[in-house]
């Protein structure tokens, strides 16, 4: 279905400019829409995710939200949640809100700083799981990588911060810059195992990382910023005792796509907060 353009807010999440970050749609008045209609609107918008708020907007109650990629619904989406926080700040005021997602309550905060509007989300409880050897082999084959590309200090694993994300840490930043993968093979693998994005990441210095995130599950080649994967990566680092509660780090993503993004992540006892700017995208 088509939906009035005025009802769809568009933001570049994790960027203070509309030409950076990861574009996300936000529909604040989605209470009358059914699943098929939301899916159709998400396909119409064409961004990697669009968030649909299906209940009253208030700081005193939990607001139900659903997230749709062009080719399916996801349980949770970080960059669309940051966009939603900023949208709520625009229409209802800065402060704290709660969203009811398919993976539980997600607390968000809308705020402003010297360079614009910001959003913060607190992830669902974090977890980390082993990546089976056969699944790693299939993943590497689809990516055109080998085990020699991986940093031996960071074993492959499945991180969880609302969704499952395989995490592969490259020993060489150049390996990320030359990303070129078999879309159909990786999509089939991600669909089979419910891996929402694949977190390909490398260290660029103390407390800083560079990431690329293929998203063939949702019909998208790559995400310029992936908030849920950033939270999952915090859980992964914690599982290796690389960080402890209170530690923060920064992920840079999207530069190779021409949409640079900055994600600020802090680990807590069982969750992580992910913060960033979001900027309205002007109507074309």
N, C-alpha and C positions, 0 to 999 in steps of 0.2 A: 504494500500500500504506500501511497505518498502521504506525507505528513507536513503540515504547514511549516515552512522554513523558520518562521518566527518562534515556533515552539521548540526548536532544536538549538541549544546553545553549543558552541564549538570552542574548545580551548586547546592550546598547546601546553601539555602538562610536562612539568620538570624543565621549564624554560621561562625566562623573563622576556622573550620576544616571540611573536606569533609564528616566526619562520623556523624556530627551533623546537625541541621537545617532541613529544608524541601526541598527535592530534586525538582528541576524544570528543564524542558527542555526549550531551547531557539533556535529558528530557525530564523536566521537573514535574510535569502534569500528566503522568502516564497511568493514572488510576483506571481509566476506562479502556486501556489497551489490553488485548489478550496476547498470548505468547506468539502467535503467528504474526500479529501486527507489529510487535516489537522486533521480531526477527526481520520483517520486511523493512522496517525503518532503519535498522542497523545496516542492512545491505544497501539501502538508499544512501545513507550517510557515507558509507565506505571506509570509515576509520577502523582501526583494529578493534576498538570497542566503543560501544555507546552505553551509557548508564541510564536506566529508567527508574524514576522514583514513583512508587505506586501508592503512596499514602500521604497524609497531611504533613506539611513541613513545619516543624516546631523543634525547639531545643529541649522541650520537656518530655517528648515521646520518641520512641524508636521509629525511624523512617524506613520502610521496606524499599529495597533496591534490587534490580536485576541487571545483569550485564550481558550484552550480546555482541559477538563478533559477526562479521559478514556471513560466516558459515556455521554459526552455532552459539548456544548460550554457554557462558563460563560461570563457575561458582563465585569467582572473585577476580577483580581486576584492580591493580594498584593505580595505574595512571588515570583511569577513569574515575577512581575514588578521589584522587587529588583534584581532578577537574570538578568533581561534584562538590568537594569542600569549598572551592573557590566560587563556584556558582551559588552555593548556599550563602556564602559571605556576601555576594553581590546583591542577592534578593532578600535575605532575611537577617543579615548582619553577621559580623565576626563573632567567633565564640566556638563552643563545643557542640557537636551533634553526635548522634548515634545512628548507624545504619544497620538494618537487619539484612544480612546476606545469607546465601545458602550454606556458608560455613560459620555462621554465628554472628554475634554483634561485633561490629567494627566501629571503634571510636575515631572520630575525625575532628580536626580543628581548622577553622578558617581564620586567617590572620592577614596582616599586612606588614611589610618592612619597607626600607628605604627605596627598594627597586620594584615594588609591586605586591600583588596578592600572592599569598602562600597557602598551601594546604599541608596538613600532616595527618597521617593515618597510623593507627596502632594495629598491627597485623593480628590475625588469628594466631593461636599457639603454634610455635615453630616446631619442626621436626626434621629429621634427616635419616635416610634409609640407604642401605647398600644398593649399588647398581650392579645387577647380575652380569656376569662375564659375557654371556651370549647377547644380552641387550646392549652392552658396551660395544661389542664387535659390530652389531648391526648399526648402531648410532655412528660409530667412526666411519663405517663404509658409506653411509648416506651423506656424511659431511665431507668425505674425501680426505679424512684425517687418518693418522696412525697413532699408535701408543707413544711413539717417539715424539709426537707433538705435545704430549701432556707433561705437566710439571710433576715430577715424582713426589714432591713434598705435599701435594694436594690430590689425594686419590679421588677418582670419579665417584659420584654419589647422586642421590635424589634428594633435593632440598624441598621442604614444604613450608610455605608461608601463606596458605590459602589455596594454593594449587601445587601440583607436583611439577618440579623443574629439574631435569638432569643438569648436573653441574660439571663442566669440564674446564679445568684450569690449564691454559696454554703456557708453556715455558717461554714462548717467544711472542711479543706483541705483533710481530709481522704476520703471524699465522692468522690473527683475527682480521687484519687489513685485507687479506686475500680471500675472504669468505666467499665460497661458491659451492652450493650443495645441491643434491638431488631432491628437488621439492617434493615430488610424488612419493619417493621412498621414505623421506623423513616425515611427511604428513601421515602416511600409513602407520609408521612406527609410533608417532605421537598419539594418533587416534587409538591405536591398540592398547597403549599403556596409560592413556589419559595424562600425557605430558603436555602441559599447555604451551610453554615456550622452553627452548633449550638455552640454558645460561652458559655462554662461552665467554670466558673472562680471563684476564691476566693482570698481574700486579704491575703498577707503574710507579711505585714508591711506597713509603710507609703510610698506611691508612688510605691509599688511593688505588682504584682499580679501573680498568677499561673493559667494557662488556659489549657483546653483540648477542642478540636474542632472536633467532629464527622463530617464527610463529606460524608454521604451515597448518597446525591444527585448526586455526581459525580462518585459513585461506589467505594469510598475509605472509609475504616473504620474510619480513623482519620488522621488529619493533624498535623504534628509536629510543624508547625508555620503557622499562618494565618494573613497576613498583613491587608487584607480588614476588617476582624473581629476586629483587633486591632484598626483600625480607627473608626469603628462603635462603639466600646466600649468607645472611647473618646467622641463621640457624646452622648452616653448614660449617661456617668458621667456628662457631661455638662448640660444635661436636668434635672439632679437632683441637680444642683448647687454644685456638689462635686469638680469640677475643673473649672477654668476660663481661657480665652485665655492667652497663655504664660506658662501655667503649663505643666509639663512633668511627665511621669510615665514609668515604665518598666514592660513588660509582659514576664514571663518565661514560656516556653511551650515545650513539646516534651520530657521532662526528663523521663516520665513514659514509653515512647516508645523507650528509648535508643538513642534519637536524640535531645539532649538539644538545645534550641533555645532562643535567646534574641532579643526582639523587643522593640525599644525605640520610644516612642510616645510623640508628643507635640501637644497640642490643639492650633488652631488659631481661628480667629473670626468665620469662617464658615467651615473650613476644619481642617484636622490634617495631620501632617507629621509623617511618619513611617520610621525608619531607621534601618539598620543592615548590618552586613557583608554578603558576599556571596563568596563561595570558590569553585573552579572547582572540579568536581568529576572525578577522573581518569577513563579512559576507562577500562572496565573489560576484 
